[in-house]
Every structure is written in C-alpha cells, then in structure tokens.
C-alpha cells in the first residue's frame, strides 16, 4: 500500500484474507481465503473498505500491497525462524493449548516470547504507518495480543478494538504463563476488548485487576491515566443468508446429489467438519462411531459417517501425532466394520471449497460438532443455515461457545463416550416432530443474529 494512501478503517490479523493461486496460464493470482476469520470479516471489509494488515503466508518473502475486493491489502513479512517461533511456537504451542483448557500441555520458551514481541511490534508499526488520523483499528485474535498497547504507544489518536476468537482461560490456567502481565497489558491498550462469551470477559477483568492493579466496575476498566477499557462478549456468527443461498444454488444441489451417490445413498449420513486439531475431539468422536458400528447400534448398510479434517499447522508436533492417530483409528475401524469399497467412516484429510461444504451440510442428516473446547464453532451455524429442511439434527458439545446460543441442539459431553453414543443414536432416530422443533428454534437464532449484527454491535460500542 502506498504510504500516501491512508485508511480510516483497518483490520489487523495474523494472516491476510487472500491465498496465492496459479491461473490457467501459470500466472500468480490472489483469491479470498476459505478460513473462518476471513468468512466472518470479509462482508465487513467489502462494506467499509479500508485496509487489511497481515502476513501473506510465505516466509522470507516481501511482496507489495494491492487492492482486493474494494479494500487494500497490506502485507507484513515474516522470516522462516519467525514463523517457527512466533506462529508455530508461542501462538500455537503456548497460547493455543493454554487457552483451550490445556488439552495439550503448553510449552514456555523465552526465545519464542522474544520473537512474539518482535513480530507484534512489526504488525503494530505496519498498522500505524497506514492508519488515517483518528482511524479505527480492529485487531484480531491471540497471535496479536500485544498489538493494542504497542499501537496505542505509536498512535494515541486511534480507536483500537481487539477481538479474541478463541476461549479466554480462567486465571488458574492463565497464570502459568511467565509473561502473563505483559499479555494482559497488551490487551489493555485497546478501547474495547471483545470475547465470545461473558465468562471470557469476566476472566480477563479479574486478571487485569490482579496483575495490573487497575480498577474495574462492571465491564469497564479504568486505567491509571483515566482512559477506559471495556471488556464485553460479542458471540460471533455467520452470513446465514449467504450460506442459505449457496446451498440452494443448482450447481451445489447437483454436487450434493453426487456426494450422496458416492457415499452409497445411505439412509443416514452423519457429518463432521473440523480443522485437524486436538481441541476438536476427533479421537473421542471417531471412537464413539467405531463402537456404534461394532455393537450394531448403527447399521453399516444404512449409515455412514463422513468426517472432513482440514489440514492444520502440519509442522507442529502435536498435530503430526494427531494426524497419525486418526489415520490409524479410522483404518482399524473400517477394516473391522466396513466392507471392501464401503467404509463405515468416509474420512477426508483435505480442504474443500465453500460450495462443497454447503453440499455436505445439505445432505447430512446429523451434524456432529463435539470439540473438547471451542470459542464458538461456526460449522454448527453453517450447517443450520445450509440444511434445506427441518429434518436435520445437530449434536453439539457443551464446551463449544455455540452451545450457549443453540440450546435446542442435542448437547453432549465429548469426554463421556457412552453418553455421546446414546445421543448420536437419539439424534438419528428421534421423531420428525422433535427434530423439526429443535431445528426451527436453532434456525431462528442463526438467521436473527448474523455476522453483520456481530460486527455492527462491536463497532458501535467502539464508537465507530
């Protein structure tokens, strides 16, 4: 982005909203990324314009900024070692497991922390360089915890918001971090700090009081200089109308029919769509299905479980181990319970376009969303928006933020395999009247609280 071209609205995120692809002539082109953060913020950016600051995904490469879909792309370069220590290290091997109830043990390394600080400073400087006087800057997620305070130091004229897309842990877990005070004070640089659930906001306020000695009343923290910081919950949602329209597209419906045929036209299709991540409860879910098929509670001739596991953080050791574990588990279950050419678990470790996802949602009789811990989980809401009638069913972990809104789902504790098995069968065999009642209530929730409402509520409270 030209230094003379300033923006009055900026999103700052670890990744840019575009991926580099190659067209038919072999030329590089930039396409919108399929990730959840981009899906959430893309409609906001198209409406407001401005700039998106982030890394383009390739280490040791510097690229020029450009315009995309009506807003500016501002690339921030990262070196190979920075990717290892800032992204794979501190962000995803320290903060990610810590914030997800220590499902995997977090690692604490001073070198990772030093690199995390340096990279956050670079992001803050990039935002400061392109922000118009008095601009609004919306910082996204756990990789950029320190950016709000660094940016405020550089540009005290800015309105700064921060939104955490993952859970925020209780103080008993958070205080394991040697740099806990710096992380909390990083967020205190914002004017408004948003969380998925009220519990996350409360956890943050308690920690701010304890670690930084600030005063707090309700959701408002008063800083020593009199500046006020608000910490509130803003449950994120989806473009439900957009997903519904996508699922109704004739090409998507044709793809859905082909998918059903490829699966053998079973009477019941169970579906899971997740990143391949240890927080998603994949081991427990697949074991539960294996036992249901083994014990003839699900008939392999009539039912299939389609599990999509999108590749994720493949260089991080915990993720490599998870991939091997899932491959072995699925292979063993299919060899014992399925027939040649007719596996009971159709497992796909791959990324799919949004159209294919919509086709999968539309044919799934039972959607299975059973994370061990999740900030929200938009897959649950996407299923409800895409499924064409009230015959569907959603099995949802009580530890997903979405469970606080989608109260008519079939709620499970993913650690309780027997309870999960019982609920999966109930969701598949419940009366049409019961399933319709639940789906109608959830559909009302999803379509009356859409992504624009989330963004508008946050930006309104930020004073935009």
N, C-alpha and C positions, 0 to 999 in steps of 0.2 A: 504493500500500500504506500502510495506517495506520501511523504512526510507533510506535504501541504494539504492533503486530503484528510480532514479530521472527521470523527464520527461522534454523534451525540448519544448513541446507544451502543454498548459493547457487551458481547458475551465472551467470557474468558474461560476456556475449558482445556483439559489436558490434550484432547485431540480435536483437530479440525473436523468440520461436518462433511468432508469430502474424501473419497478414495481415488487414487490414481489407477486408471484402467488403460487398456490399449484398444484403439478402434480398429476397424477392418483394414485400414491402410497402414497399421503399425504405429500410428501416432499416439502419444500420451493424451488422455482426456481425463477430466475430473468429474466424478459422479457423486451424488449425495450418498453418504454412508447409511447402512441399514441399522445402526445401533440405536439403543433405547433413548439415549440422551438427545441424539440428533432428531429422532422421531418426535420427541417431546418439544424441542425448541425450534425446529425448522419452521413451523407455521408462524411463530412469534417473529422470527428473523425476516421472513418474507413480508410480513405486515409492517414491521417497524423499520426495516433497513438497518443501516449501521455497519458494524464490523464484528467478525468472529476471530478471536485470537486463540491460536493453538498450534500444536505440533502436527506435521503432515504425515508422520508415520515411518519415515525412512531416516535412520541415523546417519550422522556425518554427511549431511547434505543441506545446503542452504538454497531455498527457492524464493522467487519473487512473489509478492502478493498479487491477487487478481480479484475480479468481481465474479460472484456466483449467485444466481437466483435473486439478484437485486440487492445483495449486500457484499461487503468487502471481506476477503479472506486475508488474514494477517498471520503468516507462518512464523513460528518460533522454533529455531533449530535446536536439536539435541544430538550430542555425541553418543557413540556406542556405549562408553562407560557410564554416561549419564542415564541412558535407557536402563542399563543393568542396575544401577544403584538408586536412582530416583523412582523409576516406574516399576521395574520388576522387584526391586528391593524394598525401599521404605514404603512406597504406596501399597504394593500388593503382597508383600511378605511380612510387613509390620502392621500397617493400619488396617488393611482389609480383614485379616483374620481377627484382629483385636476388636474391630467394630462389629464383627459377626459372632459375638459371644465366645471367641477363642475356640471355634470349631476345630481349627488347626492352630498349633502353637505359634504365636507371633515371634519374630526374630528382631533383636535390637542391636544394631551395629552403628557405631559412631560415624563411620565413613558414609554410610547410607544417609544418615541425618545431615551431614555436611553437604552432600550433593543435593539432597531435597531442598535445603535452604537456598543453595545457589540457583537451582532451576526455578524455584518460586520467585526469586528476585528477578530473574530474566523475564518471566511472564509478566510480573508487575511493571517492569520497565517498558515492555512492549505495549502494554495497555496504556501506560502514562503517555507514551510518545504519540499515540493516535487519538486519544480522547479529546474532544472539544472541551472548552471551558465549561464547567458545570455539568458535564455529561453524566449519564448513568452507566455504571459498570456492574454487570451481573456475573459474579464468579461462581463456577460450578464445581462442586464435589471435592472429595477427600485428597486428591492429588495436589490441590492448591490451597491448603489450609492457611498458609502464611501470606498469601497474596493480599487479602484485605488490609492488613496492617502495613505491609510494605507499600502498597499503593497509596494508602492514606498519607504516609510519610512523604511520598513523592508528589502527590496531588491532593492536598486537603480540600480542594474545591469540588471534588467529585462526590456523587451519590453512589454508595457502594452497597450492593447486596450480595449475599452468599447463600447458596442452597446446597444442602447435603442430601444426596440421592440415596445414600445407604443408611443403615441404623446408626444412631449415636449411643455409645455404651454407657452403662452406669459407672459411677465414679470408682467402684471397687475394681473394675476392669481397666478403666482409662488410666488410673494412677500407676499402672505397671510401666507406662512409657516414661523413660528418663527425661524426655523433653515435653512433658505434659503442660507445663506452664506456658511455654512458647507456642504450643499448638492452640491452646485456649486464647491466648492474647492475639494470635494471628486472626482468629475469627472476630475478636472484639474490635478490629479495625473497621468492620462493616457497620452500616447503619441498621441493617436488617439481616438477621440470620434465620434461614428457613430450614425446617426439618419435616420429615414425612409424617411424624406422629407427635402428639403433645408430650409423650414421655421423653422423646429425644430432646425437645426444647427444655424440659424440666431438668434433665440430666446436665445439660450444658450450663444452665443458670446456676445450679448447685456447684458445679466445678468452678465457674467463674468467681463465685463468692469465695470459695475455699482457696483457690490457687492465686487469684489476683486481688482479693480483698475488696472487690467492687460492691457497691450497694445494688440491691435488686428489689423491685416491688412488682408483683405480678409477672408480666412478660417483659418488663422494661428494666434494663441495667443502666445505671448511671456511672459514667466514667469519672475519674478524678478531675478532669478538666471541664466537667459538666455536660459533655456530649452524651447523648442517649443512644443505646443499642437495644433494639427489640429482638426477642427470640420467640418465634411462633411456629406452629405447624401449618403446612400447606400440602396436603396429600396430593401427589401428582396424578394426572390422569392421561387420557389419550384423545386423539381426534376420532371420536367414536363414529361420527357421521362419515368421515373419510374411510374408515375401515369397513363400515357397512356398505358403502358404495363400491368399494373394491371387491368385496365378497359377492356382490350382485352383478359384477361385470361378466358378460357371457364367456369371455376367454377364461376367466378364473373358474367359472362354473364348469366349463369343459375340462379344465385341468383337474378339478375336484372329482369329476366322474371318472377320469382316467386313473387318478390316485386310488380311488375305491376299488377299481378293477384290478390294479396292480397288487393291491393287498388281498385279493381273492374274494372281493364282495362279501366280507363278513357281516354277520348280523350286528355285532357290536365293535366299534372302534374306540379304543382308549388312546389318548394322545398326551404326550409330554413334550414341551419345547423349552429348552433351557440352554444357557451357556454351560459348557463343561466346567463346572465349578463345584468345589467340595461343599459349599454352602447350600446347594440346591437339593440336597437329599436324594441324589440319584442312586447311591448304593442301596439305601433303605427301600426306595420305590421299586427298583428292579427286583430285589429280593422278595418283596411282597407279591409282585406279579408271578415270579417263579413259583412261589408256594401255592398261589391260587390255581395256576395251571397244573401243578403237581398233584394237588389234592382234588382235582376235578370240580373245583368251585367255579372255575371258568372253563368252558369247553373250547379246546384249541380249534375245533372245526367251525366254531361260530364266532370266536372273539380273537382280536389281535391287539397288541399294544405297540403303537408306533411312538418311538422315542427319538427325537431330534436333539443332538447335543452339539451345539455350535462350538467350534474350536475357540479356545480362550487361553491367553497367557501361556503359550505352549513351551516357553523356555523356563518357566518357574517349576521347581522340582515337585512341589505338591500336586501340580496339575498334570505333570508327566505320570506320576504314580496313579492318580485318579483315572487317567485315560486307560492305563494298563489294567487296572482293577475292573473297570466297566467292561472293557473288551472281553476279559476272561469270564466275567459273570454272565454276560449276555450269551457268549459262546457256549458255556456249560448248560444254561437253561434251554437254549434252542436245541442242543444236541440231545438233551434228555426228554424234552416235552414236545418238540416240534417234529414235523415230517420233512423229508427232503423237499426243498423248494417251497416249504410252507412253515416258516419260523413263527413261533408264538410272539416273539419280540422282534419287530422290524426296527433295527437300530441304524441311525444315520448320523455319523460324526462329520457334519458338513454345514456350510452356510447356505441358506436359501433366500431368494428374493422375497419381498413382501407379498407378491402375488401368490407365490407357492404357499407361504404361511397362511394366507387368507383361505386358500383352497383346503389346507389341512384343517383349519379351525372349523370350516363349514361342514366337513364330513365326520367330525369327532362326536360320538355320542356322549363320551365322558372325557372332559379335560382334567388332567391330573397335575396340580401345581403344589408340590409338597416340600418347599425349602425348609432347611433347619433354621434359617434366619434370613429375612429379606426386608429391605427398606419399604418397598411397596409390592412390586411384581406386576408389570404391565401386561404380561402374557395373559393373566387371568381376565383382565378387562378387554383385551383384544379378542379373546375367544367369545365373550358375551356380545361384543359388537358385530362379530363376523358370523356367528351361528345363525342360520336363517329362520329358525322357529324356536318355540319354547320347549322342544323335546330334549334339548341338551341338558347336561349336568356338569357342575364344576366341583371337583374335590380340591379343597384348599387347606393348606397348612395354617394352623392358628398362629404361627410365628412369622407369617408374611404380613406386611403392613396392610395389604388389600383385605385381609380378613376383618379389619375394623370397619370397612365400608360394605363389603359383600357378605353380609351376615346371613344371607339365605343360602350360601354355598354349603356343601357337605364338608364340615370342618373336621380336620384330623390333627393328631399329634404325630408327626412323622417318625418320632422315636418309638412309638407304640405300633409294632408291626401287626400284631393281631387286630388292634383297633383300626388300623389303616386298611387291612384286608377286608374287614367287615364293612367298612364304609364304602370301599370301592364296589363291592357287590351290591350294597344298598343303592348306590348312585345309579348302577346299571339296571337294577330291577325294580326300582321304585315305580309307583303308578304314574301314568302320564299326567294325571291331575296334580300330584305332588311336585313332579319335575317342572311342570308349567308354572305352578305357583312360585316356586323358587326363582326360576329364570326370569319371570316377569318383574319380580321385585329387584333383581340384580340389573336387569336391562334398564329399568327406570333410574337406578342410581348412576349407571355408567353414562347414559345419554343426557342426564341432567347436570353432570359435573364433568365437563370436558376440558381438554388441555388449555384452551383459551381462557376458561374460567380460572384455572390454576395460575397461569401467567398473569392475568389481569389482577387477580387478588394480590399476588406478591408485589407486582409493580405499583399497584395503587397504594399499598402500605409503605412502599419505599418512597412514595411521593412523586411518582412519575406521571 
